[in-house]
Amino acid sequence: MKTELVTTLKRQATKLLKELREEKEPVLITEHGKPSAYLVDVDHFEQIQKKLKLSEVFISTLNHFFSGEWN
């Protein structure tokens, strides 16, 4: 995974976004030597959101099943 300083993001945002679209690899942004944010391409972000939602539905279903609320 690529790591960039927040100052690099400020100065070269267009370049970093172009690389992100081409490489599809998340970029870790750091501030003062500490992780601050991740840049991910739109498709990857939406895929993560869908998986998260499915996981939430699955866990809710399991909780209902094992709590005896399953009819």
MDAnalysis code that builds the backbone (N, CA, C; Angstrom):
import MDAnalysis as mda
import numpy as np

u = mda.Universe.empty(213, n_residues=71, atom_resindex=np.repeat(np.arange(71), 3), trajectory=True)
u.add_TopologyAttr("name", ["N", "CA", "C"] * 71)
u.add_TopologyAttr("resid", np.arange(1, 72))
u.add_TopologyAttr("resname", ["MET", "LYS", "THR", "GLU", "LEU", "VAL", "THR", "THR", "LEU", "LYS", "ARG", "GLN", "ALA", "THR", "LYS", "LEU", "LEU", "LYS", "GLU", "LEU", "ARG", "GLU", "GLU", "LYS", "GLU", "PRO", "VAL", "LEU", "ILE", "THR", "GLU", "HIS", "GLY", "LYS", "PRO", "SER", "ALA", "TYR", "LEU", "VAL", "ASP", "VAL", "ASP", "HIS", "PHE", "GLU", "GLN", "ILE", "GLN", "LYS", "LYS", "LEU", "LYS", "LEU", "SER", "GLU", "VAL", "PHE", "ILE", "SER", "THR", "LEU", "ASN", "HIS", "PHE", "PHE", "SER", "GLY", "GLU", "TRP", "ASN"])
u.atoms.positions = np.array([
    [0.849, -1.182, 0.000],
    [0.000, 0.000, 0.000],
    [0.890, 1.239, 0.000],
    [0.475, 2.178, -0.765],
    [1.197, 3.439, -0.888],
    [0.879, 4.340, 0.302],
    [1.877, 5.066, 0.786],
    [1.690, 6.018, 1.877],
    [2.152, 7.387, 1.411],
    [1.361, 8.399, 1.706],
    [1.704, 9.771, 1.322],
    [1.453, 10.720, 2.496],
    [2.229, 11.781, 2.534],
    [2.029, 12.831, 3.528],
    [0.812, 13.676, 3.152],
    [0.161, 14.254, 4.139],
    [-0.985, 15.116, 3.865],
    [-0.547, 16.320, 3.020],
    [0.676, 16.782, 3.200],
    [1.163, 17.903, 2.385],
    [1.287, 17.503, 0.916],
    [1.649, 16.243, 0.661],
    [1.705, 15.756, -0.725],
    [0.302, 15.736, -1.311],
    [-0.672, 15.317, -0.518],
    [-2.061, 15.319, -0.978],
    [-2.499, 16.736, -1.340],
    [-2.155, 17.686, -0.495],
    [-2.531, 19.076, -0.759],
    [-1.910, 19.589, -2.054],
    [-0.650, 19.252, -2.275],
    [0.081, 19.783, -3.434],
    [-0.173, 19.016, -4.719],
    [-0.453, 17.705, -4.586],
    [-0.528, 16.861, -5.775],
    [-1.817, 16.031, -5.824],
    [-2.904, 16.614, -5.387],
    [-4.172, 15.877, -5.316],
    [-4.577, 15.292, -6.666],
    [-4.471, 16.067, -7.720],
    [-4.869, 15.585, -9.048],
    [-4.034, 14.377, -9.457],
    [-2.735, 14.444, -9.236],
    [-1.842, 13.345, -9.584],
    [-2.164, 12.094, -8.758],
    [-2.368, 12.275, -7.453],
    [-2.681, 11.133, -6.594],
    [-4.010, 10.483, -6.975],
    [-5.004, 11.291, -7.307],
    [-6.293, 10.749, -7.717],
    [-6.187, 9.990, -9.036],
    [-5.387, 10.502, -9.955],
    [-5.167, 9.806, -11.226],
    [-4.520, 8.443, -10.977],
    [-3.493, 8.416, -10.136],
    [-2.827, 7.150, -9.804],
    [-3.789, 6.192, -9.107],
    [-4.617, 6.731, -8.244],
    [-5.597, 5.913, -7.526],
    [-6.566, 5.254, -8.499],
    [-7.058, 6.002, -9.456],
    [-7.974, 5.446, -10.458],
    [-7.288, 4.380, -11.300],
    [-6.036, 4.602, -11.653],
    [-5.311, 3.665, -12.513],
    [-4.879, 2.406, -11.766],
    [-4.359, 2.572, -10.558],
    [-3.778, 1.455, -9.821],
    [-4.775, 0.716, -8.931],
    [-5.864, 1.384, -8.573],
    [-6.904, 0.792, -7.715],
    [-6.354, 0.345, -6.366],
    [-5.251, 0.965, -5.932],
    [-4.640, 0.610, -4.654],
    [-4.868, 1.748, -3.663],
    [-5.406, 1.449, -2.467],
    [-5.627, 2.501, -1.476],
    [-4.332, 3.238, -1.141],
    [-4.478, 4.485, -0.729],
    [-3.343, 5.306, -0.327],
    [-3.578, 5.732, 1.123],
    [-2.605, 5.451, 1.972],
    [-2.667, 5.876, 3.374],
    [-2.105, 7.287, 3.460],
    [-2.869, 8.210, 4.031],
    [-2.437, 9.592, 4.212],
    [-2.014, 9.755, 5.664],
    [-0.819, 10.326, 5.865],
    [-0.329, 10.526, 7.231],
    [-0.189, 12.008, 7.543],
    [-0.383, 12.332, 8.808],
    [-0.160, 13.683, 9.334],
    [0.743, 13.553, 10.546],
    [1.801, 14.290, 10.556],
    [2.758, 14.256, 11.670],
    [3.224, 12.831, 11.970],
    [3.384, 12.034, 10.909],
    [3.891, 10.677, 11.054],
    [2.867, 9.646, 11.495],
    [1.612, 10.054, 11.637],
    [0.567, 9.133, 12.090],
    [-0.496, 8.961, 11.011],
    [-1.063, 7.756, 10.888],
    [-2.144, 7.543, 9.912],
    [-3.299, 8.506, 10.162],
    [-3.811, 9.082, 9.090],
    [-4.885, 10.058, 9.208],
    [-6.115, 9.670, 8.398],
    [-5.899, 9.114, 7.205],
    [-7.023, 8.765, 6.332],
    [-6.548, 7.806, 5.252],
    [-7.524, 7.151, 4.625],
    [-7.249, 6.335, 3.453],
    [-7.966, 6.943, 2.260],
    [-7.293, 6.956, 1.132],
    [-7.940, 7.305, -0.135],
    [-8.200, 5.998, -0.860],
    [-9.439, 5.781, -1.259],
    [-9.784, 4.585, -2.032],
    [-10.615, 5.029, -3.228],
    [-10.531, 4.254, -4.320],
    [-11.326, 4.624, -5.483],
    [-12.807, 4.350, -5.205],
    [-13.660, 4.988, -5.949],
    [-15.100, 4.945, -5.726],
    [-15.641, 3.513, -5.782],
    [-15.226, 2.743, -6.784],
    [-15.728, 1.368, -6.918],
    [-15.379, 0.526, -5.693],
    [-14.151, 0.675, -5.206],
    [-13.719, -0.084, -4.033],
    [-14.531, 0.330, -2.801],
    [-14.723, 1.626, -2.624],
    [-15.502, 2.123, -1.493],
    [-16.926, 1.579, -1.521],
    [-17.564, 1.631, -2.689],
    [-18.939, 1.136, -2.807],
    [-19.009, -0.363, -2.558],
    [-18.008, -1.102, -2.999],
    [-17.950, -2.543, -2.753],
    [-17.841, -2.824, -1.249],
    [-17.016, -2.061, -0.565],
    [-16.874, -2.217, 0.886],
    [-18.203, -1.929, 1.582],
    [-18.894, -0.875, 1.155],
    [-20.174, -0.518, 1.767],
    [-21.212, -1.622, 1.590],
    [-21.259, -2.228, 0.404],
    [-22.196, -3.323, 0.147],
    [-21.893, -4.523, 1.036],
    [-20.606, -4.859, 1.164],
    [-20.209, -5.987, 2.011],
    [-20.546, -5.723, 3.469],
    [-20.345, -4.501, 3.912],
    [-20.668, -4.128, 5.282],
    [-22.170, -4.277, 5.533],
    [-22.973, -3.805, 4.604],
    [-24.432, -3.906, 4.758],
    [-24.877, -5.364, 4.805],
    [-24.318, -6.192, 3.914],
    [-24.650, -7.616, 3.922],
    [-24.247, -8.270, 5.238],
    [-23.096, -7.886, 5.764],
    [-22.640, -8.430, 7.040],
    [-23.589, -8.043, 8.165],
    [-24.057, -6.807, 8.158],
    [-24.990, -6.343, 9.183],
    [-26.297, -7.126, 9.119],
    [-26.798, -7.365, 7.919],
    [-28.038, -8.135, 7.751],
    [-27.825, -9.572, 8.217],
    [-26.707, -10.154, 7.866],
    [-26.396, -11.524, 8.257],
    [-26.305, -11.650, 9.779],
    [-25.615, -10.726, 10.425],
    [-25.486, -10.766, 11.886],
    [-26.839, -10.580, 12.554],
    [-27.642, -9.677, 12.037],
    [-28.976, -9.465, 12.590],
    [-29.819, -10.734, 12.463],
    [-29.736, -11.388, 11.318],
    [-30.473, -12.636, 11.098],
    [-30.012, -13.712, 12.076],
    [-28.716, -13.845, 12.245],
    [-28.183, -14.836, 13.197],
    [-28.634, -14.529, 14.623],
    [-28.607, -13.261, 15.005],
    [-29.049, -12.883, 16.352],
    [-30.508, -13.255, 16.575],
    [-31.348, -13.008, 15.581],
    [-32.761, -13.379, 15.704],
    [-32.909, -14.884, 15.790],
    [-32.180, -15.613, 14.999],
    [-32.274, -17.079, 14.972],
    [-31.861, -17.664, 16.322],
    [-30.726, -17.236, 16.847],
    [-30.211, -17.825, 18.076],
    [-30.891, -17.295, 19.337],
    [-31.615, -16.197, 19.244],
    [-32.334, -15.682, 20.407],
    [-33.728, -16.279, 20.524],
    [-34.102, -17.125, 19.561],
    [-35.418, -17.754, 19.617],
    [-36.504, -16.915, 18.986],
    [-36.153, -15.808, 18.362],
    [-37.148, -14.948, 17.731],
    [-37.468, -15.401, 16.320],
    [-36.839, -16.462, 15.884],
    [-37.038, -16.978, 14.525],
    [-38.367, -17.717, 14.467],
    [-39.241, -17.296, 13.603],
    [-40.545, -17.966, 13.476],
    [-40.702, -18.585, 12.130],
])
